[in-house]
Amino acid sequence: MADEIKSLDALSEAVSGDAAMSLEMATPAEPVRDALGRSYATGKRKDAVARVWIRPGSGKVMVNGKDMSVYFARPVLQMILRQPFTVAGVEDEFDVIATVKGGGLSGQAGAVKHGISKALQLYEPSLRGALKAAGFLTRDSRVVERKKFGRRKARRSFQFSKR
């Protein structure tokens, strides 16, 4: 360290200079939108991968060319898809178009939710705090454990018989 600090005044000046430099570096994030005014994100959950586009609209959600209530018939799955909008406080303000492949319906719903959350954060960076606090921007990394040889399932053994 070339500059030695010899007094409290010099220390406060050095700290305020560092704080000013960190404020310059922490500029607010810019919205990421394409030419059509949409934001795109990829969401993942278990084996499901969802490609999600959001744009301002009336709150219509299309998944693989079908309405959300047709593709995800169970109310719990529809509720999962609406969670990011509820947490961010922007219900019925965005239209969603999603294509999802792989996994089952529950994993697909989680993947679309993850994609919607990431796309909302890209469209409006000020929503990041609420979405991150709710845990929607983190990919749920839990996947099915693989089956091991010499076992009936991943951990379950064959039935033991003493005689």
BELJOPE-V943521 format. One record per residue. N is the residue number from 0. PHI is phi in radians with two decimals (* if undefined). OMEGA is omega in whole degrees, 0 to 359 (none if undefined). D_FIRST is the distance of its C-alpha to the first C-alpha in Angstrom with 2 decimals. Layout:
N | PHI | OMEGA | D_FIRST
N | PHI | OMEGA | D_FIRST
//
This chain:
0 | * | 186 | 0.00
1 | -1.32 | 182 | 3.79
2 | -1.62 | 176 | 5.74
3 | -1.56 | 180 | 6.89
4 | -1.69 | 186 | 9.82
5 | -1.91 | 180 | 12.92
6 | -2.52 | 179 | 15.76
7 | -1.17 | 178 | 17.22
8 | -1.12 | 178 | 17.93
9 | -1.14 | 178 | 14.37
10 | -1.14 | 181 | 13.68
11 | -1.15 | 177 | 16.80
12 | -1.15 | 180 | 16.03
13 | -1.15 | 180 | 12.72
14 | -1.19 | 180 | 14.83
15 | -1.17 | 177 | 17.77
16 | -1.15 | 177 | 15.97
17 | -1.14 | 180 | 14.91
18 | -1.14 | 179 | 18.52
19 | -1.14 | 180 | 20.03
20 | -1.18 | 180 | 18.29
21 | -1.22 | 177 | 19.54
22 | -1.19 | 178 | 22.96
23 | -1.14 | 182 | 23.18
24 | -1.30 | 184 | 22.56
25 | -1.61 | 177 | 25.14
26 | -1.33 | 180 | 28.17
27 | -1.11 | 182 | 31.54
28 | -1.20 | 178 | 33.10
29 | -1.55 | 175 | 35.96
30 | -1.11 | 179 | 39.39
31 | -1.93 | 181 | 40.44
32 | -2.39 | 178 | 44.12
33 | -1.56 | 183 | 46.45
34 | -1.13 | 180 | 49.07
35 | -1.61 | 179 | 51.53
36 | 1.41 | 181 | 49.21
37 | -1.84 | 170 | 48.64
38 | -2.03 | 184 | 45.63
39 | -2.08 | 175 | 45.69
40 | -2.65 | 177 | 44.18
41 | -1.93 | 177 | 45.02
42 | -2.00 | 181 | 45.65
43 | -2.36 | 176 | 46.22
44 | -2.82 | 184 | 47.85
45 | 0.91 | 179 | 49.39
46 | -1.74 | 184 | 51.08
47 | -1.59 | 177 | 51.53
48 | -2.25 | 182 | 49.64
49 | -2.06 | 171 | 50.20
50 | -1.79 | 190 | 49.53
51 | -2.20 | 172 | 49.48
52 | -2.05 | 174 | 49.84
53 | -2.16 | 176 | 49.90
54 | -2.63 | 179 | 51.09
55 | -1.05 | 181 | 52.36
56 | -3.08 | 187 | 55.90
57 | -1.83 | 179 | 58.29
58 | 1.68 | 180 | 56.82
59 | -1.41 | 181 | 58.77
60 | -2.07 | 177 | 57.35
61 | -1.97 | 179 | 58.70
62 | -2.13 | 182 | 57.94
63 | 0.91 | 177 | 59.32
64 | 1.40 | 179 | 61.73
65 | -2.04 | 176 | 63.17
66 | -1.15 | 182 | 62.68
67 | -1.00 | 183 | 60.37
68 | -1.23 | 177 | 63.33
69 | -1.51 | 183 | 65.26
70 | -1.25 | 177 | 62.52
71 | -1.86 | 187 | 61.11
72 | -1.28 | 182 | 64.36
73 | -1.29 | 181 | 63.03
74 | -1.05 | 180 | 61.86
75 | -1.10 | 180 | 58.87
76 | -1.19 | 177 | 57.49
77 | -1.16 | 178 | 58.06
78 | -1.12 | 179 | 56.22
79 | -1.05 | 180 | 53.22
80 | -1.19 | 182 | 53.15
81 | -1.46 | 185 | 53.30
82 | -0.97 | 181 | 50.46
83 | -1.04 | 180 | 47.56
84 | -1.19 | 180 | 49.57
85 | -1.14 | 181 | 50.45
86 | -1.12 | 181 | 46.90
87 | -1.36 | 180 | 45.63
88 | 1.32 | 181 | 48.67
89 | -2.23 | 180 | 49.98
90 | -1.08 | 176 | 53.30
91 | 1.01 | 176 | 55.79
92 | -1.93 | 184 | 53.39
93 | -2.26 | 169 | 52.55
94 | -1.62 | 182 | 54.76
95 | -2.15 | 171 | 53.62
96 | -2.13 | 184 | 54.74
97 | -2.30 | 169 | 53.76
98 | -2.08 | 185 | 54.77
99 | -2.32 | 180 | 54.25
100 | -2.33 | 173 | 55.06
101 | 1.43 | 176 | 55.12
102 | 1.22 | 178 | 55.38
103 | -1.81 | 184 | 57.77
104 | -1.12 | 181 | 58.22
105 | -1.14 | 177 | 55.81
106 | -1.13 | 179 | 52.98
107 | -1.16 | 178 | 53.82
108 | -1.10 | 177 | 53.70
109 | -1.13 | 179 | 50.26
110 | -1.17 | 179 | 49.09
111 | -1.15 | 178 | 50.47
112 | -1.06 | 179 | 48.83
113 | -1.10 | 179 | 45.44
114 | -1.15 | 178 | 46.05
115 | -1.08 | 181 | 47.22
116 | -1.09 | 180 | 44.13
117 | -1.15 | 180 | 41.76
118 | -1.19 | 177 | 43.91
119 | -1.07 | 180 | 44.01
120 | -1.15 | 177 | 40.24
121 | -1.27 | 181 | 40.08
122 | -1.21 | 182 | 42.89
123 | -2.32 | 185 | 41.50
124 | -1.02 | 180 | 37.77
125 | -1.22 | 179 | 38.30
126 | -1.43 | 185 | 40.44
127 | -1.02 | 183 | 37.61
128 | -1.04 | 181 | 36.81
129 | -1.16 | 181 | 40.42
130 | -1.19 | 180 | 40.97
131 | -1.22 | 179 | 37.83
132 | -1.11 | 179 | 38.71
133 | -1.39 | 178 | 42.17
134 | 1.46 | 184 | 40.77
135 | -1.48 | 181 | 42.57
136 | -1.57 | 180 | 39.67
137 | -1.60 | 178 | 39.13
138 | -1.28 | 177 | 41.38
139 | -1.31 | 190 | 43.61
140 | -1.51 | 181 | 43.05
141 | -1.24 | 178 | 46.04
142 | -2.28 | 181 | 48.54
143 | -1.19 | 179 | 51.68
144 | -1.29 | 183 | 51.15
145 | -1.30 | 177 | 52.89
146 | -1.34 | 178 | 56.09
147 | -1.68 | 177 | 55.82
148 | -1.23 | 182 | 58.58
149 | 1.36 | 178 | 60.93
150 | -2.26 | 182 | 60.51
151 | -1.39 | 176 | 62.52
152 | -2.29 | 181 | 59.59
153 | -1.14 | 182 | 55.81
154 | -2.21 | 185 | 56.12
155 | -1.26 | 178 | 59.83
156 | -1.56 | 171 | 61.83
157 | -1.20 | 181 | 65.45
158 | -1.13 | 181 | 67.90
159 | -1.52 | 176 | 68.38
160 | -2.18 | 181 | 71.97
161 | -1.26 | 180 | 72.81
162 | -2.18 | none | 76.38
//
